[in-house]
Amino acid sequence: MDWIESYILQNTIVLHRIFYTLAVLAGLYIMKRYTMRIIRRKGYDPAKQFTTQKVVKFIFIILFTISLLIIWQGSADKILSFIGFFTAGLAIAMRDILLNMIGYLYILWGSPFKVGDRIEISGQIGDVIDVRLLQFSILEVGNRINGEQSTGRIIHIPNMHVFSFPLANYEKGFKFIWNELTIPMDRNSDWELAKELIYKLLEEQTKEIIEEAQAQIEEAGKDYLIYYTNLTPTIYTEVKDNKIILTVRYLCEPRKARITEHILWEELLKMLKQHKGIQLG
């Protein structure tokens, strides 16, 4: 109490600095609330509004930090010296935290992905649901559940992983994936007729997707070297374990891979009822 009385209560310089700090904090808080209200009134889509609010919060944190340095250091020379020592300390003792913060800026401004995108990084696949100063969060798909559907688990990944691991964005550039479906057939089945019928079924299911995919390739070709000579479905044939294996390869949207497999299997089972010469192995 004696120290507080002598150093703070009787020290007008410290009292002034405390007053200025509180005033700046109150002023920035009011400005942030007003800015957030303007952003909500703009009517942005949820993903853009979420990202914009994150950027605004980060800017106000930086402004408050700079204000504290100016108020409590007193002069420009001291501020620069403090920043130098502070940065050196961070680089040595808080390397991972610093890399996460740099990764945050890269995610915001470099846009390798945004909230709502489906990505794969460091062996994890999921939909991005949040981006914070030190980490981003994804809603996991696949892993425990087939067909890349949601598991319900939220995975938090350090931002610095965008520099350390390959990043696949399902939504950027070419927005379709090649999916494969393996169909085992009895050795004595009429596999040629089966291929013909399956191919007709695939053409019906993927006609609109192929047209959209071609348009996307032309658009993505402006920024990336992406080209496919053939976007139509393909059926490969092989014999394995005394069975005829038909491997169906076709384009689909990442989030609809399991649905398309479901539709194809149901249509295939209906087809088998009509053609007794085709039997699954």
Long-range contacts (C-beta under 8 A, 24 or more apart in sequence): 17-71, 17-72, 20-71, 21-67, 21-68, 21-71, 21-72, 24-64, 24-67, 24-68, 24-71, 25-64, 28-60, 28-63, 28-64, 28-67, 31-60, 32-56, 32-57, 32-60, 46-116, 47-114, 47-115, 47-116, 50-115, 51-108, 51-114, 51-115, 51-131, 54-108, 54-131, 54-132, 55-108, 58-104, 58-108, 58-133, 96-158, 96-160, 97-134, 99-159, 99-160, 99-163, 100-133, 100-134, 100-135, 100-158, 100-159, 100-160, 101-133, 101-134, 101-159, 102-159, 102-160, 103-158, 103-159, 103-160, 103-161, 103-162, 103-163, 104-131, 104-132, 104-133, 104-134, 104-159, 106-159, 106-162, 106-163, 107-131, 107-136, 107-159, 107-162, 112-162, 112-167, 112-169, 112-172, 113-167, 113-169, 113-171, 113-172, 116-171, 117-169, 117-170, 117-171, 117-172, 118-169, 118-170, 118-171, 118-254, 118-255, 119-167, 119-168, 119-169, 119-170, 120-167, 120-168, 120-170, 121-157, 121-161, 121-162, 121-165, 121-166, 121-167, 121-168, 122-157, 122-161, 122-164, 122-165, 124-155, 124-157, 126-155, 129-154, 131-159, 133-159, 134-158, 134-159, 135-159, 146-258, 147-257, 147-258, 147-261, 148-254, 148-255, 148-257, 148-258, 149-258, 170-254, 173-216, 173-220, 173-223, 173-224, 173-226, 174-213, 174-216, 174-217, 174-220, 174-224, 174-226, 175-216, 175-253, 175-254, 176-209, 176-213, 176-216, 176-251, 176-252, 176-253, 176-254, 177-251, 177-252, 177-253, 177-254, 177-257, 178-249, 178-250, 178-251, 179-249, 179-250, 179-251, 179-252, 179-257, 179-260, 179-261, 180-247, 180-248, 180-249, 181-247, 181-248, 181-250, 181-261, 181-264, 181-265, 182-245, 182-246, 182-247, 182-248, 183-245, 183-246, 183-247, 183-248, 183-268, 183-280, 184-243, 184-244, 184-245, 184-246, 184-280, 184-281, 185-243, 185-244, 185-245, 185-246, 185-278, 185-279, 185-280, 185-281, 186-243, 186-244, 186-279, 186-280, 186-281, 187-239, 187-242, 187-243, 187-244, 187-281, 188-279, 189-244, 189-277, 189-278, 189-279, 189-281, 190-275, 190-277, 190-278, 191-237, 191-244, 191-246, 191-278, 193-275, 193-277, 193-278, 194-246, 194-275, 194-278, 195-235, 195-237, 195-246, 197-271, 197-275, 197-278, 198-235, 198-246, 198-248, 198-268, 198-271, 199-233, 199-235, 201-264, 201-267, 201-268, 201-271, 202-233, 202-235, 202-248, 202-250, 202-264, 203-232, 203-233, 205-250, 205-260, 205-263, 205-264, 206-232, 206-233, 206-250, 206-251, 206-252, 209-251, 209-252, 209-253, 210-251, 213-251, 243-281, 244-281, 245-281
